[in-house]
Amino acid sequence: MPELPEVETIANDIRPGLVGSTLESVRVLRADVLRGVTARRFERALRGRRVAAVGRRAKHVVIELDDEHRVVIQPRMTGSLHVSAANGASDRYVVIAADLSTGRRLVFRDVRRLGAVHLLTPAAWRRYTERLGPEPLERGFTAPRLLAALAGRGGRGGRLAVKKALMDQRRIAGVGNIYANEALWSAGLDPSRPAGTITSAEARRLLRALVAVLRRSIRGRGTTVRDYRTGTGEAGTFQSRLKVYGRAGRPCRRCGRRLVLTHAVDARATYFCPGCQR
Ligand SMILES: [Zn+2]
């Protein structure tokens, strides 16, 4: 599932081909990816609108239109977005296609159709974004803010495993299973530690580790384990640089102990080093 670095890569890739162009015709080929809007209303609302901005929030691509409505796309497992030549080959996995005034075409393709597409008014967008936690790469996201985020609203999340807290989108935006595993290894923290026991010094280490791995992955155009493709249709490259994810049984790059895979922390695959994460 694409996390912050993968969705950031997709948004960066499609932005130059989209911003400033007008959506001339929009076709929804598979309406089951739409949330809270019919295909007819979605097509009508987008037709003739100019794209004002393309960004990312958490794990979602956000296309802002000139009337301040936003199209929010969650690629999830098998969704991909690209801008390509309008006469290029189409295929049966295209779920939404929009012809642009530049002669190019924006395509959302989703093999298993697990993705989701929302059309939000400015007020609906405010509610949507308020439910998500702070962005870890934003300036001003400091170690005290990370500690507060891990504790959750009202500070009641202290007993939750730190890995689970990191992946909770209401606490921190954009971090999923791969980067939670990587950041906790890099910071030398046990993924099952209750979030409320993390000290200020550990929070500083965790923040540095998290920011570093997210930035490095963006530079590597994200991690392709299976389906993720960039906005230009290629695989990412960061999978070859993962330190723990997918490396169970292989030696820890810091202390040499064999890395362990467990599903006991949060039912997801948790990889950790029993030597230097205790
Ligand atoms: Zn180790």
py3Dmol code that shows the C-alpha trace and the ligand (Angstrom):
import py3Dmol

protein = """\
ATOM      1  CA  MET A   1       0.000   0.000   0.000  1.00  0.00           C
ATOM      2  CA  PRO A   2       1.487   3.335  -0.996  1.00  0.00           C
ATOM      3  CA  GLU A   3       2.515   5.414   2.023  1.00  0.00           C
ATOM      4  CA  LEU A   4       3.690   9.019   2.265  1.00  0.00           C
ATOM      5  CA  PRO A   5       6.809   8.728   0.007  1.00  0.00           C
ATOM      6  CA  GLU A   6       4.971   6.811  -2.720  1.00  0.00           C
ATOM      7  CA  VAL A   7       1.983   9.174  -2.832  1.00  0.00           C
ATOM      8  CA  GLU A   8       4.335  12.200  -2.705  1.00  0.00           C
ATOM      9  CA  THR A   9       6.146  10.723  -5.735  1.00  0.00           C
ATOM     10  CA  ILE A  10       2.890  10.210  -7.654  1.00  0.00           C
ATOM     11  CA  ALA A  11       1.742  13.795  -6.892  1.00  0.00           C
ATOM     12  CA  ASN A  12       5.136  15.244  -7.922  1.00  0.00           C
ATOM     13  CA  ASP A  13       5.088  13.219 -11.158  1.00  0.00           C
ATOM     14  CA  ILE A  14       1.600  14.200 -12.328  1.00  0.00           C
ATOM     15  CA  ARG A  15       1.702  17.866 -11.162  1.00  0.00           C
ATOM     16  CA  PRO A  16       3.588  19.355 -14.172  1.00  0.00           C
ATOM     17  CA  GLY A  17       1.145  17.784 -16.667  1.00  0.00           C
ATOM     18  CA  LEU A  18      -1.938  18.867 -14.747  1.00  0.00           C
ATOM     19  CA  VAL A  19      -1.614  22.288 -13.134  1.00  0.00           C
ATOM     20  CA  GLY A  20      -3.011  25.042 -15.336  1.00  0.00           C
ATOM     21  CA  SER A  21      -4.751  22.677 -17.738  1.00  0.00           C
ATOM     22  CA  THR A  22      -8.522  22.357 -18.080  1.00  0.00           C
ATOM     23  CA  LEU A  23     -10.427  19.078 -17.735  1.00  0.00           C
ATOM     24  CA  GLU A  24     -12.319  18.943 -21.035  1.00  0.00           C
ATOM     25  CA  SER A  25     -14.130  15.661 -20.680  1.00  0.00           C
ATOM     26  CA  VAL A  26     -14.227  13.280 -17.765  1.00  0.00           C
ATOM     27  CA  ARG A  27     -15.335   9.665 -17.968  1.00  0.00           C
ATOM     28  CA  VAL A  28     -15.962   7.408 -14.994  1.00  0.00           C
ATOM     29  CA  LEU A  29     -15.657   3.861 -16.326  1.00  0.00           C
ATOM     30  CA  ARG A  30     -15.983   2.099 -12.974  1.00  0.00           C
ATOM     31  CA  ALA A  31     -18.152   4.005 -10.544  1.00  0.00           C
ATOM     32  CA  ASP A  32     -17.437   1.722  -7.576  1.00  0.00           C
ATOM     33  CA  VAL A  33     -14.270   3.683  -6.726  1.00  0.00           C
ATOM     34  CA  LEU A  34     -16.342   6.849  -6.131  1.00  0.00           C
ATOM     35  CA  ARG A  35     -17.287   7.724  -2.543  1.00  0.00           C
ATOM     36  CA  GLY A  36     -20.326   9.873  -1.819  1.00  0.00           C
ATOM     37  CA  VAL A  37     -20.786  11.052  -5.404  1.00  0.00           C
ATOM     38  CA  THR A  38     -22.398   9.526  -8.497  1.00  0.00           C
ATOM     39  CA  ALA A  39     -20.501   9.126 -11.765  1.00  0.00           C
ATOM     40  CA  ARG A  40     -22.816  11.673 -13.440  1.00  0.00           C
ATOM     41  CA  ARG A  41     -22.336  14.322 -10.786  1.00  0.00           C
ATOM     42  CA  PHE A  42     -18.557  13.703 -10.666  1.00  0.00           C
ATOM     43  CA  GLU A  43     -18.198  14.063 -14.457  1.00  0.00           C
ATOM     44  CA  ARG A  44     -20.311  17.235 -14.524  1.00  0.00           C
ATOM     45  CA  ALA A  45     -18.525  18.817 -11.587  1.00  0.00           C
ATOM     46  CA  LEU A  46     -15.089  18.342 -13.153  1.00  0.00           C
ATOM     47  CA  ARG A  47     -15.869  19.189 -16.773  1.00  0.00           C
ATOM     48  CA  GLY A  48     -14.491  22.603 -17.761  1.00  0.00           C
ATOM     49  CA  ARG A  49     -12.627  23.102 -14.482  1.00  0.00           C
ATOM     50  CA  ARG A  50      -8.996  24.140 -14.412  1.00  0.00           C
ATOM     51  CA  VAL A  51      -6.540  22.328 -12.153  1.00  0.00           C
ATOM     52  CA  ALA A  52      -5.190  24.861  -9.632  1.00  0.00           C
ATOM     53  CA  ALA A  53      -2.857  22.611  -7.624  1.00  0.00           C
ATOM     54  CA  VAL A  54      -1.801  19.017  -7.057  1.00  0.00           C
ATOM     55  CA  GLY A  55      -0.633  17.913  -3.642  1.00  0.00           C
ATOM     56  CA  ARG A  56      -0.600  15.162  -1.077  1.00  0.00           C
ATOM     57  CA  ARG A  57      -2.238  14.766   2.324  1.00  0.00           C
ATOM     58  CA  ALA A  58      -1.366  11.611   4.321  1.00  0.00           C
ATOM     59  CA  LYS A  59      -1.582   8.765   1.747  1.00  0.00           C
ATOM     60  CA  HIS A  60      -3.935  10.625  -0.600  1.00  0.00           C
ATOM     61  CA  VAL A  61      -3.365  12.606  -3.795  1.00  0.00           C
ATOM     62  CA  VAL A  62      -5.264  15.908  -3.709  1.00  0.00           C
ATOM     63  CA  ILE A  63      -6.214  17.659  -6.975  1.00  0.00           C
ATOM     64  CA  GLU A  64      -7.503  21.155  -6.299  1.00  0.00           C
ATOM     65  CA  LEU A  65      -9.801  22.695  -8.906  1.00  0.00           C
ATOM     66  CA  ASP A  66     -10.251  26.386  -9.701  1.00  0.00           C
ATOM     67  CA  ASP A  67     -13.646  26.395  -7.908  1.00  0.00           C
ATOM     68  CA  GLU A  68     -11.890  25.145  -4.734  1.00  0.00           C
ATOM     69  CA  HIS A  69     -13.447  21.718  -4.903  1.00  0.00           C
ATOM     70  CA  ARG A  70     -10.941  18.940  -4.388  1.00  0.00           C
ATOM     71  CA  VAL A  71     -10.662  15.504  -5.905  1.00  0.00           C
ATOM     72  CA  VAL A  72      -9.041  13.260  -3.288  1.00  0.00           C
ATOM     73  CA  ILE A  73      -7.661   9.964  -4.564  1.00  0.00           C
ATOM     74  CA  GLN A  74      -6.516   7.112  -2.322  1.00  0.00           C
ATOM     75  CA  PRO A  75      -4.586   4.707  -4.569  1.00  0.00           C
ATOM     76  CA  ARG A  76      -4.574   1.968  -1.877  1.00  0.00           C
ATOM     77  CA  MET A  77      -3.286  -1.415  -3.085  1.00  0.00           C
ATOM     78  CA  THR A  78      -3.371  -1.377  -6.882  1.00  0.00           C
ATOM     79  CA  GLY A  79      -4.292   2.172  -7.931  1.00  0.00           C
ATOM     80  CA  SER A  80      -2.021   4.281 -10.121  1.00  0.00           C
ATOM     81  CA  LEU A  81      -2.262   7.752 -11.651  1.00  0.00           C
ATOM     82  CA  HIS A  82      -0.583   9.139 -14.736  1.00  0.00           C
ATOM     83  CA  VAL A  83      -0.794  11.864 -17.326  1.00  0.00           C
ATOM     84  CA  SER A  84      -0.100  10.518 -20.791  1.00  0.00           C
ATOM     85  CA  ALA A  85      -0.745  11.071 -24.488  1.00  0.00           C
ATOM     86  CA  ALA A  86      -4.512  11.147 -25.145  1.00  0.00           C
ATOM     87  CA  ASN A  87      -4.229   8.677 -28.027  1.00  0.00           C
ATOM     88  CA  GLY A  88      -2.223   6.194 -25.955  1.00  0.00           C
ATOM     89  CA  ALA A  89      -3.465   2.656 -25.478  1.00  0.00           C
ATOM     90  CA  SER A  90      -6.259   2.318 -22.934  1.00  0.00           C
ATOM     91  CA  ASP A  91      -7.014  -0.869 -21.027  1.00  0.00           C
ATOM     92  CA  ARG A  92      -9.771  -2.450 -18.985  1.00  0.00           C
ATOM     93  CA  TYR A  93      -8.243  -1.391 -15.680  1.00  0.00           C
ATOM     94  CA  VAL A  94      -8.789   2.324 -16.314  1.00  0.00           C
ATOM     95  CA  VAL A  95     -11.463   3.510 -13.871  1.00  0.00           C
ATOM     96  CA  ILE A  96     -11.422   7.280 -14.543  1.00  0.00           C
ATOM     97  CA  ALA A  97     -10.035   9.149 -17.561  1.00  0.00           C
ATOM     98  CA  ALA A  98      -9.999  12.908 -18.126  1.00  0.00           C
ATOM     99  CA  ASP A  99      -8.952  14.587 -21.368  1.00  0.00           C
ATOM    100  CA  LEU A 100      -6.981  17.776 -20.769  1.00  0.00           C
ATOM    101  CA  SER A 101      -6.874  21.031 -22.740  1.00  0.00           C
ATOM    102  CA  THR A 102      -3.192  20.304 -23.408  1.00  0.00           C
ATOM    103  CA  GLY A 103      -4.090  17.264 -25.515  1.00  0.00           C
ATOM    104  CA  ARG A 104      -2.972  14.894 -22.772  1.00  0.00           C
ATOM    105  CA  ARG A 105      -5.035  12.583 -20.587  1.00  0.00           C
ATOM    106  CA  LEU A 106      -5.173  12.003 -16.840  1.00  0.00           C
ATOM    107  CA  VAL A 107      -5.827   8.349 -16.046  1.00  0.00           C
ATOM    108  CA  PHE A 108      -6.623   6.606 -12.780  1.00  0.00           C
ATOM    109  CA  ARG A 109      -6.073   2.900 -13.216  1.00  0.00           C
ATOM    110  CA  ASP A 110      -6.914   0.356 -10.517  1.00  0.00           C
ATOM    111  CA  VAL A 111      -6.697  -3.390 -11.168  1.00  0.00           C
ATOM    112  CA  ARG A 112      -8.525  -4.559  -8.039  1.00  0.00           C
ATOM    113  CA  ARG A 113     -10.514  -1.329  -7.541  1.00  0.00           C
ATOM    114  CA  LEU A 114      -9.651  -1.048  -3.863  1.00  0.00           C
ATOM    115  CA  GLY A 115      -8.865   2.648  -4.283  1.00  0.00           C
ATOM    116  CA  ALA A 116     -11.270   5.438  -3.394  1.00  0.00           C
ATOM    117  CA  VAL A 117     -12.072   8.778  -5.012  1.00  0.00           C
ATOM    118  CA  HIS A 118     -13.843  11.647  -3.250  1.00  0.00           C
ATOM    119  CA  LEU A 119     -15.106  14.982  -4.580  1.00  0.00           C
ATOM    120  CA  LEU A 120     -15.082  17.450  -1.697  1.00  0.00           C
ATOM    121  CA  THR A 121     -16.429  20.959  -1.223  1.00  0.00           C
ATOM    122  CA  PRO A 122     -14.142  23.322   0.748  1.00  0.00           C
ATOM    123  CA  ALA A 123     -16.142  22.583   3.929  1.00  0.00           C
ATOM    124  CA  ALA A 124     -16.036  18.806   3.373  1.00  0.00           C
ATOM    125  CA  TRP A 125     -12.298  19.074   2.726  1.00  0.00           C
ATOM    126  CA  ARG A 126     -11.781  20.871   6.066  1.00  0.00           C
ATOM    127  CA  ARG A 127     -13.597  18.073   7.881  1.00  0.00           C
ATOM    128  CA  TYR A 128     -11.606  15.464   5.947  1.00  0.00           C
ATOM    129  CA  THR A 129      -8.206  16.971   6.698  1.00  0.00           C
ATOM    130  CA  GLU A 130      -9.039  17.740  10.342  1.00  0.00           C
ATOM    131  CA  ARG A 131      -9.561  14.038  11.005  1.00  0.00           C
ATOM    132  CA  LEU A 132      -5.985  13.304   9.915  1.00  0.00           C
ATOM    133  CA  GLY A 133      -2.926  13.810  12.124  1.00  0.00           C
ATOM    134  CA  PRO A 134      -0.054  16.237  11.424  1.00  0.00           C
ATOM    135  CA  GLU A 135       2.315  15.751   8.487  1.00  0.00           C
ATOM    136  CA  PRO A 136       5.676  14.424   9.728  1.00  0.00           C
ATOM    137  CA  LEU A 137       7.700  16.288   7.063  1.00  0.00           C
ATOM    138  CA  GLU A 138       6.095  19.636   7.799  1.00  0.00           C
ATOM    139  CA  ARG A 139       8.319  22.277   9.337  1.00  0.00           C
ATOM    140  CA  GLY A 140       7.349  22.619  12.974  1.00  0.00           C
ATOM    141  CA  PHE A 141       6.668  18.921  13.509  1.00  0.00           C
ATOM    142  CA  THR A 142       8.974  18.580  16.498  1.00  0.00           C
ATOM    143  CA  ALA A 143       9.733  15.768  18.970  1.00  0.00           C
ATOM    144  CA  PRO A 144       7.255  17.166  21.560  1.00  0.00           C
ATOM    145  CA  ARG A 145       4.584  17.233  18.844  1.00  0.00           C
ATOM    146  CA  LEU A 146       5.459  13.645  17.913  1.00  0.00           C
ATOM    147  CA  LEU A 147       5.094  12.599  21.559  1.00  0.00           C
ATOM    148  CA  ALA A 148       1.734  14.371  21.792  1.00  0.00           C
ATOM    149  CA  ALA A 149       0.605  12.766  18.508  1.00  0.00           C
ATOM    150  CA  LEU A 150       1.594   9.285  19.709  1.00  0.00           C
ATOM    151  CA  ALA A 151      -0.431   9.818  22.885  1.00  0.00           C
ATOM    152  CA  GLY A 152      -3.510  10.560  20.761  1.00  0.00           C
ATOM    153  CA  ARG A 153      -6.309  13.045  21.351  1.00  0.00           C
ATOM    154  CA  GLY A 154      -6.826  13.495  25.055  1.00  0.00           C
ATOM    155  CA  GLY A 155      -3.581  11.595  25.689  1.00  0.00           C
ATOM    156  CA  ARG A 156      -5.466   8.333  26.099  1.00  0.00           C
ATOM    157  CA  GLY A 157      -3.392   6.294  23.642  1.00  0.00           C
ATOM    158  CA  GLY A 158      -0.402   5.752  25.910  1.00  0.00           C
ATOM    159  CA  ARG A 159      -0.896   2.005  26.247  1.00  0.00           C
ATOM    160  CA  LEU A 160      -1.043   1.436  22.492  1.00  0.00           C
ATOM    161  CA  ALA A 161       2.098  -0.132  20.926  1.00  0.00           C
ATOM    162  CA  VAL A 162       4.300   2.627  19.519  1.00  0.00           C
ATOM    163  CA  LYS A 163       4.235   0.977  16.079  1.00  0.00           C
ATOM    164  CA  LYS A 164       0.446   0.950  16.050  1.00  0.00           C
ATOM    165  CA  ALA A 165       0.320   4.573  17.196  1.00  0.00           C
ATOM    166  CA  LEU A 166       2.735   5.587  14.405  1.00  0.00           C
ATOM    167  CA  MET A 167       0.473   3.976  11.809  1.00  0.00           C
ATOM    168  CA  ASP A 168      -2.749   5.517  13.146  1.00  0.00           C
ATOM    169  CA  GLN A 169      -3.640   8.173  10.546  1.00  0.00           C
ATOM    170  CA  ARG A 170      -5.558  10.224  13.136  1.00  0.00           C
ATOM    171  CA  ARG A 171      -2.324  10.619  15.144  1.00  0.00           C
ATOM    172  CA  ILE A 172       0.301  11.018  12.382  1.00  0.00           C
ATOM    173  CA  ALA A 173      -0.399  11.253   8.659  1.00  0.00           C
ATOM    174  CA  GLY A 174       1.127   9.085   5.962  1.00  0.00           C
ATOM    175  CA  VAL A 175       3.066   6.442   7.912  1.00  0.00           C
ATOM    176  CA  GLY A 176       2.143   2.834   7.187  1.00  0.00           C
ATOM    177  CA  ASN A 177       3.636  -0.556   7.912  1.00  0.00           C
ATOM    178  CA  ILE A 178       6.868  -0.298   5.910  1.00  0.00           C
ATOM    179  CA  TYR A 179       8.075   3.067   7.255  1.00  0.00           C
ATOM    180  CA  ALA A 180       6.914   2.367  10.828  1.00  0.00           C
ATOM    181  CA  ASN A 181       9.084  -0.785  10.818  1.00  0.00           C
ATOM    182  CA  GLU A 182      12.042   1.053   9.282  1.00  0.00           C
ATOM    183  CA  ALA A 183      11.868   4.098  11.562  1.00  0.00           C
ATOM    184  CA  LEU A 184      11.581   2.014  14.755  1.00  0.00           C
ATOM    185  CA  TRP A 185      14.588  -0.119  13.768  1.00  0.00           C
ATOM    186  CA  SER A 186      16.579   2.969  12.889  1.00  0.00           C
ATOM    187  CA  ALA A 187      15.706   4.565  16.258  1.00  0.00           C
ATOM    188  CA  GLY A 188      16.476   1.311  18.126  1.00  0.00           C
ATOM    189  CA  LEU A 189      12.979   1.112  19.620  1.00  0.00           C
ATOM    190  CA  ASP A 190      10.934  -2.013  20.348  1.00  0.00           C
ATOM    191  CA  PRO A 191       7.773  -1.794  18.149  1.00  0.00           C
ATOM    192  CA  SER A 192       5.633  -3.265  20.959  1.00  0.00           C
ATOM    193  CA  ARG A 193       6.618  -0.615  23.544  1.00  0.00           C
ATOM    194  CA  PRO A 194       3.559   1.244  24.849  1.00  0.00           C
ATOM    195  CA  ALA A 195       3.616   4.675  23.187  1.00  0.00           C
ATOM    196  CA  GLY A 196       3.209   6.323  26.589  1.00  0.00           C
ATOM    197  CA  THR A 197       6.604   5.006  27.780  1.00  0.00           C
ATOM    198  CA  ILE A 198       8.584   6.742  25.005  1.00  0.00           C
ATOM    199  CA  THR A 199      10.870   9.372  26.585  1.00  0.00           C
ATOM    200  CA  SER A 200      11.686  12.795  25.129  1.00  0.00           C
ATOM    201  CA  ALA A 201      15.148  11.601  24.077  1.00  0.00           C
ATOM    202  CA  GLU A 202      13.618   8.555  22.359  1.00  0.00           C
ATOM    203  CA  ALA A 203      11.031  10.746  20.638  1.00  0.00           C
ATOM    204  CA  ARG A 204      13.860  12.909  19.238  1.00  0.00           C
ATOM    205  CA  ARG A 205      15.590   9.777  17.921  1.00  0.00           C
ATOM    206  CA  LEU A 206      12.346   8.420  16.461  1.00  0.00           C
ATOM    207  CA  LEU A 207      11.524  11.721  14.764  1.00  0.00           C
ATOM    208  CA  ARG A 208      14.997  11.949  13.197  1.00  0.00           C
ATOM    209  CA  ALA A 209      14.725   8.316  12.021  1.00  0.00           C
ATOM    210  CA  LEU A 210      11.219   8.788  10.612  1.00  0.00           C
ATOM    211  CA  VAL A 211      11.992  12.015   8.753  1.00  0.00           C
ATOM    212  CA  ALA A 212      15.229  10.548   7.356  1.00  0.00           C
ATOM    213  CA  VAL A 213      13.641   7.349   6.034  1.00  0.00           C
ATOM    214  CA  LEU A 214      10.678   9.216   4.488  1.00  0.00           C
ATOM    215  CA  ARG A 215      12.992  11.752   2.780  1.00  0.00           C
ATOM    216  CA  ARG A 216      15.366   9.057   1.507  1.00  0.00           C
ATOM    217  CA  SER A 217      12.451   7.056   0.135  1.00  0.00           C
ATOM    218  CA  ILE A 218      11.040  10.109  -1.685  1.00  0.00           C
ATOM    219  CA  ARG A 219      14.479  10.589  -3.278  1.00  0.00           C
ATOM    220  CA  GLY A 220      14.370   6.891  -4.278  1.00  0.00           C
ATOM    221  CA  ARG A 221      10.834   7.375  -5.739  1.00  0.00           C
ATOM    222  CA  GLY A 222       9.251   5.101  -3.145  1.00  0.00           C
ATOM    223  CA  THR A 223       9.151   1.400  -2.350  1.00  0.00           C
ATOM    224  CA  THR A 224       7.664  -1.151  -4.747  1.00  0.00           C
ATOM    225  CA  VAL A 225       6.978  -4.417  -2.949  1.00  0.00           C
ATOM    226  CA  ARG A 226       4.305  -5.514  -5.398  1.00  0.00           C
ATOM    227  CA  ASP A 227       1.979  -3.121  -7.195  1.00  0.00           C
ATOM    228  CA  TYR A 228       3.062   0.459  -6.507  1.00  0.00           C
ATOM    229  CA  ARG A 229       4.022   2.467  -9.599  1.00  0.00           C
ATOM    230  CA  THR A 230       5.205   6.063  -9.765  1.00  0.00           C
ATOM    231  CA  GLY A 231       3.256   8.730 -11.675  1.00  0.00           C
ATOM    232  CA  THR A 232       5.369   7.858 -14.721  1.00  0.00           C
ATOM    233  CA  GLY A 233       4.540   4.164 -14.520  1.00  0.00           C
ATOM    234  CA  GLU A 234       7.810   2.817 -13.126  1.00  0.00           C
ATOM    235  CA  ALA A 235       8.628   0.854  -9.996  1.00  0.00           C
ATOM    236  CA  GLY A 236      10.206   2.723  -7.084  1.00  0.00           C
ATOM    237  CA  THR A 237      13.771   1.920  -6.027  1.00  0.00           C
ATOM    238  CA  PHE A 238      13.741   2.183  -2.233  1.00  0.00           C
ATOM    239  CA  GLN A 239      12.877  -1.528  -1.705  1.00  0.00           C
ATOM    240  CA  SER A 240      16.560  -2.356  -2.204  1.00  0.00           C
ATOM    241  CA  ARG A 241      17.481  -0.032   0.665  1.00  0.00           C
ATOM    242  CA  LEU A 242      15.048  -1.240   3.333  1.00  0.00           C
ATOM    243  CA  LYS A 243      16.866  -2.234   6.532  1.00  0.00           C
ATOM    244  CA  VAL A 244      14.275  -4.534   8.191  1.00  0.00           C
ATOM    245  CA  TYR A 245      11.044  -4.764   6.182  1.00  0.00           C
ATOM    246  CA  GLY A 246      10.947  -8.124   4.351  1.00  0.00           C
ATOM    247  CA  ARG A 247      14.315  -9.205   5.819  1.00  0.00           C
ATOM    248  CA  ALA A 248      13.220 -11.754   8.481  1.00  0.00           C
ATOM    249  CA  GLY A 249      15.957 -14.303   9.233  1.00  0.00           C
ATOM    250  CA  ARG A 250      18.670 -12.110   7.741  1.00  0.00           C
ATOM    251  CA  PRO A 251      21.330 -10.396   9.862  1.00  0.00           C
ATOM    252  CA  CYS A 252      20.653  -6.998  11.422  1.00  0.00           C
ATOM    253  CA  ARG A 253      22.766  -4.377   9.676  1.00  0.00           C
ATOM    254  CA  ARG A 254      23.606  -2.806  13.029  1.00  0.00           C
ATOM    255  CA  CYS A 255      24.342  -5.729  15.399  1.00  0.00           C
ATOM    256  CA  GLY A 256      24.331  -8.896  13.280  1.00  0.00           C
ATOM    257  CA  ARG A 257      21.510 -10.711  15.127  1.00  0.00           C
ATOM    258  CA  ARG A 258      18.894 -12.411  12.988  1.00  0.00           C
ATOM    259  CA  LEU A 259      15.871 -10.197  12.292  1.00  0.00           C
ATOM    260  CA  VAL A 260      12.520 -11.527  13.478  1.00  0.00           C
ATOM    261  CA  LEU A 261       9.051 -11.361  11.901  1.00  0.00           C
ATOM    262  CA  THR A 262       6.035 -11.319  14.217  1.00  0.00           C
ATOM    263  CA  HIS A 263       2.327 -10.630  13.805  1.00  0.00           C
ATOM    264  CA  ALA A 264       1.817 -10.215  17.548  1.00  0.00           C
ATOM    265  CA  VAL A 265       2.110  -6.407  17.686  1.00  0.00           C
ATOM    266  CA  ASP A 266      -0.783  -5.343  15.468  1.00  0.00           C
ATOM    267  CA  ALA A 267      -1.710  -8.273  13.173  1.00  0.00           C
ATOM    268  CA  ARG A 268       0.473  -6.695  10.458  1.00  0.00           C
ATOM    269  CA  ALA A 269       3.981  -7.923   9.630  1.00  0.00           C
ATOM    270  CA  THR A 270       6.354  -6.484  12.220  1.00  0.00           C
ATOM    271  CA  TYR A 271      10.078  -6.905  11.524  1.00  0.00           C
ATOM    272  CA  PHE A 272      12.539  -6.113  14.288  1.00  0.00           C
ATOM    273  CA  CYS A 273      15.950  -6.921  15.708  1.00  0.00           C
ATOM    274  CA  PRO A 274      15.818  -8.770  19.051  1.00  0.00           C
ATOM    275  CA  GLY A 275      19.344  -7.498  19.719  1.00  0.00           C
ATOM    276  CA  CYS A 276      19.238  -3.738  19.319  1.00  0.00           C
ATOM    277  CA  GLN A 277      15.507  -2.961  19.596  1.00  0.00           C
ATOM    278  CA  ARG A 278      15.129  -4.139  23.198  1.00  0.00           C
TER     279      ARG A 278
END
"""
ligand_1 = """\
1
ZN
Zn 20.319 -5.328 15.674
"""
view = py3Dmol.view(width=600, height=400)
view.addModel(protein, "pdb")
view.setStyle({"model": 0}, {"cartoon": {"style": "trace"}})
view.addModel(ligand_1, "xyz")
view.setStyle({"model": 1}, {"stick": {}})
view.zoomTo()
view.show()
